Structures are given as C-alpha cells and as structure tokens.
Amino acid sequence: MSHHEARLIEEIRKLAAEFLGRAAGPRSLLTVTDCLLSKNKRHATILLSVLPDSEERAALAFAKRQTSELVNFIRTHLRAGHLPRLTFALDEGEKHRQKIDKLLQL
C-alpha cells in the first residue's frame, strides 16, 4: 500500500467517524473501526461497530441513508481528485475480538 492510499484511507475513516458521530442519535453507539480500499481504488468500505448489538441493523441502515451527505462532507474536507464509492458494512472482526476478550476474562 502506498503512502497516498494509506493517507486516503485514514482520512476517509476519520471524516466518516466525525460525520456519523454528529449525525447519529442516542439509541446506539456507532463507531467507525476501519476503512478498506479496493485494489482499483474505486470503492471504499467503511466498517462499523455498533453497541448494543440489537441496534446493528438500524445503525447500518442509518449509515447507508447518510451516504450522500457523507460524500458531500468528505468532499468539503478532503482535497482528493477522486473519491471512491462509499459503502458500509459491520465489522465482524471487531465482534469476534470482543467475544475473545470476554472469554479470556472468565
């Protein structure tokens, strides 16, 4: 991964976290855990962690509804010629890590 790609990923992750933190309501804790960039740099997947687990579907639907506003927010704060197409997904790796942590505490 080039320095430019790493910087783009980090900026998208940071700006998505800032935007969703402001836009999300108090029903759940929505955290941006990572951003994955496709090899051709045309698509970026923003990974989310949601607490409580029962609010995951609602939080993911909320994030998807906010995509166009997020794109506008990122474009105003990021100087990039091309912004990848953004999608959202739940961070299953983070869920597994939390389960392992809980098991190790027993």
C-alpha positions as CSV (number, residue, x, y, z in Angstrom):
1,M,0.0,0.0,0.0
2,S,1.4,3.4,-1.0
3,H,1.6,6.4,1.3
4,H,-1.1,8.1,-0.7
5,E,-3.5,5.1,-0.3
6,A,-2.9,4.9,3.4
7,R,-3.5,8.6,3.9
8,L,-6.7,8.4,1.8
9,I,-8.0,5.5,3.9
10,E,-7.2,7.2,7.2
11,E,-8.8,10.5,6.1
12,I,-12.0,8.7,5.0
13,R,-12.1,6.8,8.2
14,K,-11.6,9.9,10.3
15,L,-14.1,12.0,8.5
16,A,-16.7,9.3,8.4
17,A,-16.3,8.9,12.2
18,E,-16.7,12.6,12.7
19,F,-19.8,12.9,10.4
20,L,-21.6,9.8,11.8
21,G,-20.8,10.9,15.4
22,R,-22.6,14.1,14.8
23,A,-25.5,12.7,12.8
24,A,-26.2,9.5,14.9
25,G,-28.8,9.6,17.6
26,P,-28.6,8.4,21.1
27,R,-30.1,5.0,20.6
28,S,-26.8,3.3,19.9
29,L,-23.0,3.8,19.9
30,L,-21.9,3.8,16.3
31,T,-18.1,3.6,15.8
32,V,-16.1,3.6,12.6
33,T,-13.5,0.9,13.1
34,D,-11.8,0.8,9.7
35,C,-11.9,1.7,6.0
36,L,-11.0,-0.8,3.3
37,L,-10.0,0.4,-0.2
38,S,-10.4,-1.8,-3.2
39,K,-7.3,-2.5,-5.4
40,N,-8.5,-0.3,-8.2
41,K,-9.3,2.5,-5.6
42,R,-12.8,2.9,-6.9
43,H,-14.6,1.5,-3.8
44,A,-14.1,2.0,-0.1
45,T,-16.0,0.0,2.6
46,I,-16.4,1.8,5.9
47,L,-16.5,-0.8,8.7
48,L,-18.8,-0.1,11.7
49,S,-19.1,-1.4,15.2
50,V,-22.5,-0.9,17.0
51,L,-23.5,-1.2,20.6
52,P,-25.8,-2.6,21.6
53,D,-25.9,-5.5,19.1
54,S,-29.6,-5.2,18.9
55,E,-29.3,-1.9,17.1
56,E,-26.9,-3.1,14.4
57,R,-29.4,-3.3,11.6
58,A,-30.9,0.1,12.3
59,A,-27.5,1.7,12.6
60,L,-26.3,0.1,9.3
61,A,-29.5,1.3,7.6
62,F,-29.0,4.8,9.0
63,A,-25.4,4.9,7.8
64,K,-26.5,3.8,4.3
65,R,-29.1,6.5,4.2
66,Q,-26.5,9.1,5.1
67,T,-24.1,8.1,2.3
68,S,-24.7,11.1,0.0
69,E,-24.4,13.6,2.9
70,L,-21.2,11.8,4.0
71,V,-19.8,12.1,0.5
72,N,-20.5,15.8,0.4
73,F,-19.0,16.2,3.9
74,I,-15.8,14.4,2.8
75,R,-15.5,16.3,-0.4
76,T,-15.6,19.6,1.5
77,H,-12.9,18.5,4.0
78,L,-10.6,16.4,1.8
79,R,-8.6,17.5,-1.1
80,A,-8.7,14.5,-3.3
81,G,-9.2,14.3,-7.0
82,H,-11.3,11.2,-7.0
83,L,-13.3,10.0,-4.0
84,P,-14.1,6.2,-4.1
85,R,-17.7,5.0,-4.0
86,L,-18.5,4.5,-0.3
87,T,-20.3,1.5,1.2
88,F,-20.9,0.4,4.8
89,A,-20.5,-3.0,6.5
90,L,-20.5,-4.2,10.0
91,D,-17.0,-5.0,11.4
92,E,-17.3,-8.7,12.1
93,G,-13.7,-8.9,13.1
94,E,-14.3,-6.5,15.9
95,K,-17.2,-8.6,17.1
96,H,-15.0,-11.7,17.2
97,R,-12.3,-9.8,19.1
98,Q,-14.8,-8.7,21.7
99,K,-16.0,-12.2,22.1
100,I,-12.4,-13.5,22.6
101,D,-11.8,-10.7,25.2
102,K,-14.9,-11.7,27.1
103,L,-13.9,-15.4,27.1
104,L,-10.4,-14.6,28.3
105,Q,-11.8,-12.6,31.2
106,L,-13.5,-15.8,32.6
